[in-house]
Amino acid sequence: MSLPAAPYVPDLESIDPSLDLVAEIQRLRKERKAIILAHYYQEPEIQDLADFVGDSLQLSQQAAATDAEVIAFCGVHFMAETAKILSPGKRVVIPDMDAGCSLADRCPADQFGEWLKQFPDHEVVSYINCSAGVKALSTVICTSSNAVRVVESIPSHKKIVFAPDRHLGKWVMKQTGREMVLWPGFCIVHEQFTAKRVAAMKALHPEAKLIAHPECEAAVSQMADFVGSTAALLNFVAKDPGRAFIVATEAGILHQMQLRRPDAELIPAPADSGCNCSLCPYMKLNSVEKLYLALRDLRPEIILDEAVRLGALRPVERMLALG
């Protein structure tokens, strides 16, 4: 939960059109002693400018390990909050404060806290795709790559609430055999992949392997040749001998996949909305122009209440202690 702040709207008209934005970003990066982070779902030109490209927690950990004074996080709001949770002494800016997340935004901390009162004897496992306020209400945090390990670390006699992604929760239940109470959240991108549309695509490309993120619905995951986190999907494509892959996650990852496997045919899974690929509208709010302004003005800045930050840090540290 961020402290109230004066609304900030990037003033794109203030940018001199004659500026070489890439050169200016490089200059400001040095001047501000800044590090630029880009999630896999960012536009390719932002990924190519970043010091690190990766998943949200990995990026925050990498930034915390540097001596950078400023973190420019090209991702969505909860990711920048995680960076601030791990790096309280660094200034964290995000190119567009409106870059939210359908999962995080559909699980407000106040509503989640009220809902949890029904389950006072449950351990609360929250997916990292949630706000700092929700993290502070949790027992332990997980990522899509370690969710199974985190749930398995909880004694079998303990009851579990899993939030906020119901599809990831169901996938973890299947992998672990543990019953869990699920908050009914979902990602608007992964929700668009349906078994019917994916089956039709597989019929068109019988040689292609289907790889899917566990935020997809169970019917899609069950059809997949491989299910894993964004980084795991990237590594699978990089190492697998196959030459064609149907990719059921946000299409921004295709840029890194193509860099790793220029010989492979990468086919974005079709969305049920009818478009050829699925793009996160929140991720795409960030741009090179807004990144330049964020480094120039050091705004918009992520500022967390210290009690909330410490409350969120504890369950993150519990996860990291699991290895």
C-alpha positions as CSV (number, residue, x, y, z in Angstrom):
1,M,0.0,0.0,0.0
2,S,1.6,3.3,-1.1
3,L,1.2,6.5,0.7
4,P,-1.0,9.2,-0.9
5,A,0.9,11.4,-3.2
6,A,0.2,14.2,-5.6
7,P,-0.9,12.7,-8.9
8,Y,1.9,12.6,-11.5
9,V,1.2,12.4,-15.2
10,P,4.3,12.0,-17.5
11,D,4.5,15.1,-19.6
12,L,5.4,13.7,-22.9
13,E,5.1,17.1,-24.6
14,S,8.0,18.3,-22.5
15,I,10.4,16.1,-24.4
16,D,12.4,17.8,-27.0
17,P,11.7,15.9,-30.2
18,S,15.3,16.4,-31.3
19,L,16.6,14.4,-28.4
20,D,18.3,11.0,-28.9
21,L,16.3,9.3,-26.1
22,V,18.5,6.3,-25.9
23,A,21.6,8.5,-25.5
24,E,19.8,10.6,-22.9
25,I,18.7,7.5,-21.0
26,Q,22.3,6.3,-21.0
27,R,23.5,9.7,-19.7
28,L,20.9,9.8,-17.0
29,R,21.6,6.3,-15.9
30,K,25.2,7.2,-15.1
31,E,24.3,10.6,-13.7
32,R,21.6,9.2,-11.3
33,K,23.6,6.1,-10.5
34,A,20.6,4.2,-11.7
35,I,19.8,0.7,-12.7
36,I,17.2,-0.1,-15.2
37,L,15.1,-3.3,-14.8
38,A,12.7,-4.7,-17.4
39,H,10.3,-7.5,-17.0
40,Y,10.0,-10.0,-19.8
41,Y,6.7,-8.6,-20.8
42,Q,8.0,-5.1,-21.6
43,E,8.4,-3.8,-25.2
44,P,11.6,-5.1,-26.9
45,E,13.1,-1.6,-27.1
46,I,12.8,-1.3,-23.3
47,Q,14.2,-4.8,-22.7
48,D,17.2,-3.9,-24.9
49,L,17.9,-0.8,-22.8
50,A,17.7,-2.6,-19.4
51,D,20.6,-3.6,-17.2
52,F,18.6,-6.7,-16.3
53,V,15.7,-8.5,-17.9
54,G,13.8,-11.1,-15.9
55,D,10.9,-12.1,-13.6
56,S,9.8,-9.6,-10.9
57,L,11.5,-11.1,-7.8
58,Q,14.7,-11.9,-9.7
59,L,14.9,-8.3,-10.8
60,S,14.3,-6.9,-7.4
61,Q,17.0,-9.2,-5.9
62,Q,19.5,-8.2,-8.6
63,A,18.8,-4.5,-8.0
64,A,19.2,-5.0,-4.2
65,A,22.6,-6.5,-4.7
66,T,24.0,-3.5,-6.6
67,D,25.2,-0.1,-5.3
68,A,22.7,1.7,-7.5
69,E,21.0,4.7,-5.9
70,V,18.0,4.7,-8.2
71,I,16.0,1.7,-9.5
72,A,13.9,2.4,-12.6
73,F,11.5,-0.6,-12.7
74,C,10.0,-1.1,-16.1
75,G,7.2,-3.4,-15.1
76,V,4.0,-3.1,-13.1
77,H,3.3,-1.5,-9.8
78,F,3.5,-4.5,-7.5
79,M,7.0,-5.3,-9.0
80,A,8.3,-1.8,-8.2
81,E,6.9,-2.2,-4.7
82,T,8.8,-5.4,-4.3
83,A,12.0,-3.6,-5.3
84,K,11.3,-1.0,-2.6
85,I,10.6,-3.7,0.0
86,L,14.0,-5.2,-0.7
87,S,15.8,-1.9,-1.2
88,P,14.4,0.6,1.2
89,G,17.5,2.9,0.9
90,K,17.2,3.2,-2.9
91,R,14.8,5.4,-4.8
92,V,12.4,3.4,-6.9
93,V,10.7,4.9,-9.9
94,I,8.3,3.4,-12.4
95,P,7.7,4.9,-15.9
96,D,3.9,4.9,-15.5
97,M,2.2,4.7,-12.1
98,D,-0.9,3.4,-13.8
99,A,0.9,0.3,-14.8
100,G,-1.1,-2.0,-12.5
101,C,-1.9,-5.7,-12.5
102,S,-5.2,-7.4,-12.9
103,L,-4.3,-9.9,-10.2
104,A,-3.0,-7.4,-7.7
105,D,-5.7,-4.8,-8.3
106,R,-8.5,-7.4,-7.9
107,C,-7.2,-8.3,-4.4
108,P,-7.2,-5.0,-2.4
109,A,-5.5,-5.4,1.0
110,D,-8.5,-4.1,3.0
111,Q,-10.9,-6.6,1.3
112,F,-8.4,-9.4,1.6
113,G,-8.0,-8.7,5.3
114,E,-11.7,-8.9,5.9
115,W,-12.0,-12.1,3.8
116,L,-9.2,-13.7,5.8
117,K,-11.2,-13.4,9.0
118,Q,-13.1,-16.4,7.8
119,F,-9.9,-18.5,8.0
120,P,-8.2,-17.6,11.3
121,D,-6.4,-21.0,11.5
122,H,-5.0,-21.0,8.0
123,E,-1.5,-20.2,6.7
124,V,-1.6,-17.6,4.0
125,V,0.4,-18.2,0.9
126,S,0.4,-15.2,-1.4
127,Y,1.7,-15.2,-5.0
128,I,4.2,-12.4,-5.4
129,N,1.8,-10.8,-7.9
130,C,0.0,-8.8,-5.1
131,S,0.4,-5.5,-3.4
132,A,2.7,-4.8,-0.5
133,G,-0.5,-4.5,1.7
134,V,-1.5,-8.1,0.8
135,K,2.1,-9.3,1.3
136,A,2.0,-7.9,4.8
137,L,-1.1,-10.0,5.6
138,S,0.6,-13.2,4.4
139,T,2.5,-16.0,6.1
140,V,4.8,-16.6,3.2
141,I,5.2,-15.4,-0.4
142,C,5.7,-17.6,-3.4
143,T,6.5,-17.2,-7.1
144,S,5.2,-19.3,-10.0
145,S,8.6,-21.1,-10.0
146,N,8.7,-22.0,-6.3
147,A,5.0,-22.1,-5.4
148,V,5.0,-25.9,-5.1
149,R,8.1,-25.9,-2.9
150,V,6.6,-23.2,-0.7
151,V,3.3,-25.1,-0.2
152,E,5.1,-28.3,0.5
153,S,7.2,-26.6,3.2
154,I,4.0,-26.0,5.2
155,P,3.2,-28.9,7.7
156,S,0.5,-31.2,6.3
157,H,-1.8,-30.6,9.3
158,K,-1.9,-26.9,8.6
159,K,-4.7,-25.4,6.5
160,I,-3.8,-23.0,3.7
161,V,-5.3,-20.0,1.9
162,F,-3.7,-19.3,-1.5
163,A,-4.1,-15.9,-3.1
164,P,-4.6,-14.2,-5.4
165,D,-4.4,-16.4,-8.6
166,R,-7.0,-19.2,-8.6
167,H,-5.5,-20.9,-11.6
168,L,-2.0,-21.0,-10.1
169,G,-3.6,-22.2,-6.9
170,K,-5.4,-25.1,-8.6
171,W,-2.2,-26.1,-10.4
172,V,-0.3,-26.1,-7.1
173,M,-3.1,-28.2,-5.6
174,K,-2.7,-30.8,-8.3
175,Q,1.1,-30.9,-8.0
176,T,1.1,-31.2,-4.2
177,G,-2.2,-32.9,-3.4
178,R,-2.9,-30.2,-0.8
179,E,-6.4,-28.7,-0.5
180,M,-6.3,-25.0,-0.3
181,V,-8.9,-22.1,0.0
182,L,-8.4,-20.0,-3.1
183,W,-9.0,-16.3,-3.5
184,P,-10.9,-16.0,-6.9
185,G,-8.4,-13.9,-8.8
186,F,-7.0,-14.3,-12.3
187,C,-4.7,-12.6,-14.8
188,I,-6.6,-11.0,-17.7
189,V,-4.0,-12.2,-20.1
190,H,-3.7,-15.9,-19.1
191,E,-7.5,-16.1,-18.6
192,Q,-7.9,-15.5,-22.4
193,F,-6.2,-18.8,-23.3
194,T,-8.9,-21.5,-23.7
195,A,-8.6,-25.2,-24.4
196,K,-10.7,-24.8,-27.5
197,R,-8.6,-22.1,-29.1
198,V,-5.3,-23.7,-28.1
199,A,-6.4,-27.1,-29.4
200,A,-7.2,-25.5,-32.7
201,M,-3.8,-24.0,-32.8
202,K,-2.2,-27.3,-32.0
203,A,-4.1,-28.9,-34.9
204,L,-2.6,-26.2,-37.2
205,H,0.9,-26.8,-35.9
206,P,1.1,-30.5,-34.9
207,E,4.9,-30.3,-34.8
208,A,4.9,-27.5,-32.2
209,K,5.2,-28.1,-28.4
210,L,2.7,-26.2,-26.3
211,I,4.3,-24.5,-23.3
212,A,2.1,-22.7,-20.8
213,H,2.3,-20.5,-17.7
214,P,0.6,-22.0,-14.6
215,E,-1.7,-18.9,-14.5
216,C,-3.5,-20.5,-17.4
217,E,-6.7,-22.4,-16.7
218,A,-6.3,-26.1,-15.8
219,A,-7.7,-27.3,-19.2
220,V,-4.9,-25.4,-21.0
221,S,-2.2,-26.6,-18.5
222,Q,-3.2,-30.2,-18.9
223,M,-2.7,-30.0,-22.7
224,A,0.8,-28.5,-22.4
225,D,4.0,-30.3,-23.0
226,F,5.6,-28.1,-20.3
227,V,4.2,-25.8,-17.6
228,G,6.4,-23.3,-15.8
229,S,7.2,-19.7,-14.8
230,T,8.1,-17.1,-17.4
231,A,11.8,-17.8,-16.8
232,A,11.2,-21.5,-17.0
233,L,9.4,-21.2,-20.3
234,L,12.3,-19.2,-21.7
235,N,14.8,-21.8,-20.5
236,F,12.7,-24.6,-21.9
237,V,12.8,-23.0,-25.4
238,A,16.5,-22.3,-25.1
239,K,17.4,-25.9,-24.3
240,D,14.7,-28.0,-26.0
241,P,15.6,-29.5,-29.3
242,G,12.2,-28.7,-30.7
243,R,11.9,-26.2,-33.6
244,A,8.4,-24.9,-33.0
245,F,6.6,-23.7,-29.8
246,I,3.1,-22.5,-29.1
247,V,3.6,-20.1,-26.2
248,A,0.7,-19.6,-23.8
249,T,1.8,-16.5,-21.8
250,E,2.2,-12.8,-22.5
251,A,3.7,-12.3,-25.9
252,G,6.5,-10.0,-24.6
253,I,8.5,-13.0,-23.7
254,L,8.9,-13.9,-27.4
255,H,11.6,-11.2,-27.8
256,Q,13.9,-13.0,-25.4
257,M,13.0,-16.4,-26.7
258,Q,13.9,-15.3,-30.2
259,L,17.2,-14.0,-29.0
260,R,18.0,-17.3,-27.4
261,R,16.6,-19.4,-30.3
262,P,16.7,-17.5,-33.6
263,D,16.1,-20.8,-35.4
264,A,12.9,-21.6,-33.6
265,E,9.3,-20.8,-34.7
266,L,7.5,-19.1,-31.9
267,I,3.8,-19.1,-32.1
268,P,1.8,-16.9,-29.6
269,A,-1.2,-18.8,-28.3
270,P,-4.4,-17.3,-29.5
271,A,-6.5,-15.3,-27.1
272,D,-10.2,-16.0,-26.8
273,S,-10.8,-12.3,-27.6
274,G,-9.8,-13.1,-31.2
275,C,-6.5,-11.3,-31.5
276,N,-3.4,-13.2,-32.6
277,C,-1.6,-12.8,-29.4
278,S,-2.1,-11.6,-25.8
279,L,-0.5,-8.4,-24.6
280,C,-0.8,-7.1,-21.0
281,P,-2.3,-3.5,-21.4
282,Y,-0.7,-2.5,-18.1
283,M,2.8,-3.6,-19.1
284,K,2.5,-1.8,-22.3
285,L,1.8,1.6,-20.6
286,N,5.5,1.9,-20.1
287,S,7.5,3.4,-23.0
288,V,11.0,4.6,-23.7
289,E,9.7,8.2,-23.5
290,K,8.3,7.6,-20.0
291,L,11.4,5.8,-18.9
292,Y,13.4,8.9,-19.9
293,L,11.1,11.2,-17.9
294,A,11.2,8.9,-14.9
295,L,15.0,9.1,-14.9
296,R,15.0,12.8,-15.6
297,D,12.4,13.8,-12.9
298,L,12.8,10.8,-10.6
299,R,9.0,10.5,-10.7
300,P,6.7,8.7,-10.2
301,E,8.3,7.3,-7.2
302,I,7.3,4.3,-5.1
303,I,7.0,5.3,-1.5
304,L,5.8,2.7,1.1
305,D,4.7,3.1,4.7
306,E,7.5,1.6,6.7
307,A,5.2,-0.6,8.8
308,V,3.7,-2.0,5.6
309,R,7.1,-2.5,4.1
310,L,8.4,-4.4,7.1
311,G,5.2,-6.5,7.3
312,A,5.6,-7.4,3.6
313,L,9.4,-8.1,4.0
314,R,8.8,-10.9,6.6
315,P,6.9,-13.3,4.3
316,V,9.3,-12.5,1.4
317,E,12.2,-13.4,3.7
318,R,10.5,-16.6,4.7
319,M,10.2,-17.6,1.1
320,L,13.9,-16.7,0.4
321,A,15.0,-18.8,3.4
322,L,13.5,-21.9,1.7
323,G,16.2,-21.5,-1.0
